[in-house]
Each structure stands twice: as C-alpha cells, then as structure tokens.
C-alpha cells in the first residue's frame, strides 16, 4: 500500500516550521529569530498533562533530557531515570488494613468442565511469583504519540513529537498460563476483557488469539518491582499494541463471548476519518522512526566535518529490517546501519555516517519491518484518514537543519 520509492520532491517547495512559521532556506532562519522553546516542557494534551520521554536504551534506564537555555542536560529523580508514564486517572490505594500491599487478580469464566458455571478464580501476587516467568524487552507507545502533528508542525523537539514511548525489560507470567491454570474457556472465538483498579477502571477487550500469544502479566521492569506510576503491583504487557491496552494495576481478567466495547475502544482510541466515520480495533503500532540527532534538542555544535546521524525505529509487527535516511526531504535515500537487534517489538538504533559540508539539510528517516510494511509520509496518511485523527500517526518526521547546525520541526508542502 505504501510505496518504497521516495516521492519526487521539488527543491523549491515550502517549508513550514512550528505554528506554520515559514522557513527561509537561504539563511536557514525563519521570519522570527529561532530559539529552542523551553516553555514546551509543560504540555497539555486532551486535558491531561504530559511529561513523556524517550529512553533510547533497552534494559537500562537512561537519563531523560530537558531543555534549559538551549543546553541538553540529563534529569534524574531519586537517583533513577524516569520512563514514559501515562495514566487516565489517579492510581488506586495500595495498602490494605494490615499495611501490606494488596494484589488479587480475579479471572471470571466461563470455564471448562467439570466447572461449567461462571465464577471467580483469583491469584495473589505470591501466586503469580510461583509461575514460570519470562523476560522480554518491549516498547510501549501511546496511540496518541505524534498525534499533535496531524495538522502540521506543532512541537519542537523529539521529546514532544515522539516522546510518549518507553522501552523496558519486563518480567512476568504469560497470560495464557493464568488462563490455563484457571481452566478458562480459551476457544478462538472468545475475547479477554482486562480491567485496572485505577479511578477510571480502565478496561480493554483483547482477542483470544493475542491473549494466548505474547501477552504478559508483568510484575517487574528492568529487574526491579514495577513503580507505582507503571502499574504496581502488576500490569498487562501487550507487545506491539497501543499503550492504552497495557492495563496498569491489573485486577480483573474476564473471558467473554464478544468485545465489551468499553469507552476506551469506542469514543476513545478509534480513528476518525474525514467523513466522520471511525475505524476501530486498530491495535497494532505500525512501523515508525525518528532521527534523534541532529534534532531540535541535539543541534550540530562541531561545525562541518564527520557526522553520525542517529535515531530510533520500532514496529508492533516485529523486527525492524531496514531504515533509510534522506538528507534532502525525501528526494534521495541512503540505507542506514542498524544497531544490535534485541527482542522483536523493541526499539532499534540506526546510524548513518557522513561528512557534513555545512549545507542545510532536510532530514528524514523511513522504517521498514519484517512484514514488508514501509513507514508512510504524512501526505499518504492524510490521503487515507484526513486530518481528524489523533491516534496512530506514524508518519515520516522532517527536521530542517540550518547551516549553523540548528534543527527545527518542519512540514514540507
């Protein structure tokens, strides 16, 4: 559906920066003096505060970045780095009457014979720890990541355009193990409804095929117990699928005959087309990539000479097999080299080594995964979905790099 060949782009095409500001390619500056906008650090999206950060290293928690006076500095909290966390409402109270943290997961039937009635089976935290566990590194991406960019270049920086994602090693028990232990009916036509203990009772429906595949009930991340904001004591891990389905503070697993059609899979997390109709069950996060250096938060400071263009790529369909990089806005492409591959459905590093002559660049990255899917342009996405969407924007990102090495978020037209 998405062509591999880059579209022929006019060299005189318009370049619009954040808030539609026109970029003059002659001197690399806009109509107003360019600066890295530190005021973007406190963002609101759909009424929720977002402070979301990319961690580019699998398994190891790396420092997040914050812009201060055009310098990029690591920011830590309590000696440990933060990962992206997004909650729809407040976390549940965790302490019981005895002051101990409580964890009880209820599984609701129907169950196989001889127990054919609908009843609850429950597992405590101590029960879950006794099951054979698995360790996997996965990315978790909010479906609204890059959502603000549908209408044009809005935010200036990787943290703000692509930062609603994390990449961690999760330790947990396959969901299928708990379903089998409970004797639940796992027929292919069944669904699994999962619900969290937060104030919104966040719940999502998962097809049985996925539930029996790679879904984990996780109780550790990067070798330590889950942090409260990440769903302590247990959360769901749904590899490759949108982050809202990774239900935190998991308390209920129910086998049902059909999808529940909860709020989070009807009025929310559906993709509205230009004609007002909406597509649903768009769970998978398609192949996506972003150049992290050079970028608005990582300008070129050393001037002309050897330069390594680096970035991240990921796909909910599996392994990233190739990433191409363009320095001229998609007219020509070069294949980047990939970093060491880990688990499927995890972030992958890519690099393109070059010698920069100091000329302005329009940097883009385009990812491909093991299914043959090719990351689309924003124009291709708009042609199919219009501009009403919020979710699943995996378009090719463009950074304009001036002769001074300053990078800015732009859109080509």
PyMOL commands that set and color helices and strands:
alter all, ss='L'
color gray80, all
select helices_A, chain A and resi 18-20+38-41+125-129+147-151+158-161+175-182+208-211+228-230+243-245+263-265+378-385
alter helices_A, ss='H'
color red, helices_A
select strands_A, chain A and resi 15-16+23-24+29-30+43-45+48-50+64-68+71-75+104-108+120-124+134-141+165-174+191-196+203-207+216-221+224-225+235-237+250-256+271-272+278-279+288-293+305-314+320-326+334-335+337-338+348-356+361-369+398-401+407-412
alter strands_A, ss='S'
color yellow, strands_A
deselect
rebuild
show_as cartoon
